[in-house]
Amino acid sequence: MGGITRTVTGWNIAQAIDNQTAALDRFEAAFGRARYAIAEGRSMG
């Protein structure tokens, strides 16, 4: 299991996706390919 505190604040979906992708890349570099990737968050709406 891996997690992040977003480096992006506010409503910037493109950067948030890049941030999550970077976290997954780091996880996979350390532990191998992830079987599943589940993104969870809270709505700003």
Contacts in CASP RR format, 6 or more apart in sequence:
PFRMAT RR
TARGET T0000
AUTHOR 0000-0000-0000
METHOD contacts of the structure
MODEL  1
MGGITRTVTGWNIAQAIDNQTAALDRFEAAFGRARYAIAEGRSMG
2 23 0 8 1.000
2 27 0 8 1.000
3 23 0 8 1.000
4 19 0 8 1.000
4 20 0 8 1.000
4 23 0 8 1.000
6 16 0 8 1.000
6 19 0 8 1.000
7 19 0 8 1.000
8 15 0 8 1.000
8 16 0 8 1.000
8 19 0 8 1.000
10 44 0 8 1.000
11 44 0 8 1.000
20 39 0 8 1.000
24 34 0 8 1.000
24 37 0 8 1.000
27 34 0 8 1.000
28 34 0 8 1.000
END
